[in-house]
Amino acid sequence: IITMASVIVVMYLAGARLRHLSAIVSIGAVAGFGFIMTRGYQRARFSSFLNPWADPLKGGYQIIQGQIALGSGRWFGVGLGASRQKWSYVPNAHTDFIFAIIGEELGLIGTLLVLAAFAYFAYLGVRIAREAPDRFGFLVAAGITAWIGIQAVINMGAVTGMLPITGVPLPMISFGGTS
């Protein structure tokens, strides 16, 4: 999804017609939904996204624990390194759900700072793209900016329960070389 969305952004910036891109996105969305519904594991994940409390100890566990972590941070958090949820409650706390741990340890203020940092990164990426000396440089800079921004939005959306859990790490923050 991240790769395809980045490609769509680059195609749009390169001058592709909006109706062609809309057709590609529509076909991709229908095909993606079809793939989700034909595989039992993915269908269970999607249904747990729609109602995590239907199965709070299995399919909805990670979403619920992430939301508990975010909520327990309140305004200013419980303190850096003082998270309780990262100790065997939130699965993949250091990779996929690091945003929940940031929310617990640094509170709403910390999560807003992370959002501001990604917004500033996107601003700088757009500025670099606009100042690129040629069309290729413009498209490369815009594509990389879109890629990192889309990945960040998908991760934060999954952690907050606004998007299904995808296993995507938070760029530049999560543990591991892929982030």
Secondary structure, DSSP 8 states (H G I E B T S, - for coil): -HHHHHHHHHHHHHT--HHHHHHHHHHHHHHHHHHHHHSHHHHHHHHHHH-GGGSTTTTTHHHHHHHHHHHHTTTT-S-TT--STTTTTSTTTTTTTHHHHHHHHHHHHHHHHHHHHHHHHHHHHHHHHHT-SSHHHHHHHHHHHHHHHHHHHHHHHHHHTSS-------TTTSSSTT-
